Amino acid sequence: MAPKKPPCLPSLLLPLLTLLLPQADTRSFIVDRENDRFLLDGAPFRYVSGSLHYFRVPRVLWADRLLKMRMSGLNAVQFYVPWNYHEPEPGVYNFNGSRDLTAFLNEASIADLLVILRPGPYICAEWEMGGLPAWLLQKPEIQLRTSDPDFLAAVDSWFKVLLPKLYPWLYHNGGNIISIQVENEYGSYKACDFTYMRHLAGLFRALLGDRILLFTTDGPEGLKCGSLQGLYTTVDFGPADNMTEIFALLRKYEPHGPLVNSEYYTGWLDYWGQNHSTRSISAVTKGLENMLKLGASVNMYMFHGGTNFGYWNGADEKGRFLPITTSYDYDAPISEAGDPTPKLFALRNVISKFQEIPLGPLPPPSPKMMLGPLTLHLDGYLLSFLDILCPHGPIRSILPMTFEAVKQDHGFMLYRTYLTHTVSEPTQLWVPNNGVHDRAYVMVDGVFQGVLERNMKHQLFLMGKMGAKLDILLENMGRLSFGSNSSDFKGLLEPPVLGQTALTQWLMFPLKVDKLVKWWFPLPLLRSSHAQAPSGPTFYSTTFSILGEGGDTFLFLPGWTKGQVWINGFNLGRYWTRQGPQQTLYVPRPLLFSRGALNKITLLELENVPSEPQIQFLDRPILNSTLHKTYIYSLSADTQSPSEPMELSGH
Ligand SMILES: CCCC/N=C1\SC[C@@H]2[C@H](O)[C@H](O)[C@@H](O)CN12
């Protein structure tokens, strides 16, 4: 069982308590190297932990998720702190609302969970740029995750704000943080810069003191560059890996002390355009039981995955550029919607063989809701709102500038130029050196010509008269969160070439789409005056009300192609119905207004609007399907749940 709960008091009282509470200095969490175990307050202790990322769950749902983790038999929760989530601009910090880290620590304490905290600065996590802020790339030569002075200056500045916030929450100070990770799988990174790792370890010691247990985590191939003297070495691996071999390798770095798997994979991530990932219950439970039999401490990654709302997904590059999907369900024991799964009960059964499980039932699945189909109406074409989307007007430059150079971190930017000569035959438009990062929607005088895509589609053909307007809308699909090239600049990285001519004299419009959706679209007058452009990315919307309390639901977008969704101004995330495997977007009940109040949903469709612009809200997710046709789920008479999909007009 986890130790007595630290005082669940407002964090401002905690520092005071560390002075007053005599027991604060008797609290300890240490490595007992003589007996290969942890000691908590002097007693043998093993943690069975799960990962939950507060930044992927609305704050109002934190307590629910943490309770379910505790009731599953866990005694600790592990989570990252994404630097870019809290420092949106250099020196500007945000710890409010769903970014209130102290509130999350307090919720974990209330749920009787100890905390294993991983502040980075790099966190990977399939999160945008692995948690590093994009504004670091405003210095294009910066060498991320190294002892580059520019990088270390930014890291020091950030940690001098963050780490003092953690100090009162350290276990020996009366809080619930028992250990803190330095960097993340550093051994998998090309740099292998021990000066950098020593700098981080020194900074953590200076700001957190010498009692907190600091550790590293690496895959077996990364231990050489990822481990550091003075930091406790741990590994990560999944159910298909050879536990015996990996723990034997770990013993070369930690001959004594408890064995620790800091990321035991209960599932896996999804990429747009790839198959949905799952891990079998039998394999996951067997691996956990084998580790617990060895006396190892284990953190299950993920125990609850949550959602990449907004533009927060990261990406990988394995030949193709692979953006992570909006859903971070991860086939985890607690589903994206917060529901206990059969995998959870199976894991709970394993844990019960080794330690006490809290009495009482798991909370039931949350109420779910179906609604629709609803028909959306045209609000207007993206490019007809430029005056609102880019109120300060365009940035002018001979050559195109990156998102980072114009200080636009996420979303969309319009690049505009004018043809200097008539192109009377279909002529190739391309961008050298795979320079479209990441997708480009090309228009001539407002008429959609097609898409260019990083690594995949490098050219299209167009015609136009001298003076015609060439618009290229660039979409940032999320910066690489893993791999060697973490300086993932976005936008047009090279001047596009039309035929033999490199196009110059560019206007860049950084588009504040979220502000437009949040503040302008309630005004009906916009609709008629901004619907005149002939085609291109388009806003559609509708309003709807929910009788009664409603419930969690899953937005289904049959026939739509790719775009972004907002509900009541909240950026729900990306959809890419054409690619899959995700076909629905999770809509947490707290985002919706109930009892007849009006809700609004807005789509920005980037490619093709279906002949019947409809959406539905289903009572279950579809995460493993690529539908090239248009389906509508109708309520089946008996069960009030979707029957088999009925195919509508072909799409
Ligand atoms: C071969 C895998 C190397 C990349 N590491 C991964 S993929 C899923 C997880 C998360 O990204 C996690 O943040 C990483 O620490 C480890 N890991």
The ligand as an SDF file (V2000), in Angstrom:
LIG
                    3D

 17 18  0  0  0  0  0  0  0  0999 V2000
   12.0240    1.7400  -30.6490 C   0  0  0  0  0  0  0  0  0  0  0  0
   11.2590    2.7760  -29.8810 C   0  0  0  0  0  0  0  0  0  0  0  0
   12.0980    4.0190  -29.6800 C   0  0  0  0  0  0  0  0  0  0  0  0
   11.2190    5.1740  -29.3470 C   0  0  0  0  0  0  0  0  0  0  0  0
   10.7260    5.0830  -27.9530 N   0  0  0  0  0  0  0  0  0  0  0  0
    9.4600    5.0280  -27.6560 C   0  0  0  0  0  0  0  0  0  0  0  0
    8.1320    4.8340  -28.7340 S   0  0  0  0  0  0  0  0  0  0  0  0
    6.8540    4.8520  -27.4690 C   0  0  0  0  0  0  0  0  0  0  0  0
    7.5710    5.3230  -26.2020 C   0  0  0  0  0  0  0  0  0  0  0  0
    7.3550    6.8260  -25.9130 C   0  0  0  0  0  0  0  0  0  0  0  0
    7.7290    7.6000  -27.0250 O   0  0  0  0  0  0  0  0  0  0  0  0
    8.2100    7.2380  -24.6950 C   0  0  0  0  0  0  0  0  0  0  0  0
    8.0800    8.6310  -24.4850 O   0  0  0  0  0  0  0  0  0  0  0  0
    9.6710    6.9370  -24.9470 C   0  0  0  0  0  0  0  0  0  0  0  0
   10.4060    7.2340  -23.7630 O   0  0  0  0  0  0  0  0  0  0  0  0
    9.8800    5.4790  -25.2960 C   0  0  0  0  0  0  0  0  0  0  0  0
    9.0070    5.1400  -26.3970 N   0  0  0  0  0  0  0  0  0  0  0  0
  1  2  1  0
  2  3  1  0
  3  4  1  0
  4  5  1  0
  5  6  2  0
  6  7  1  0
  6 17  1  0
  7  8  1  0
  8  9  1  0
  9 10  1  0
  9 17  1  0
 10 11  1  0
 10 12  1  0
 12 13  1  0
 12 14  1  0
 14 15  1  0
 14 16  1  0
 16 17  1  0
M  END
$$$$
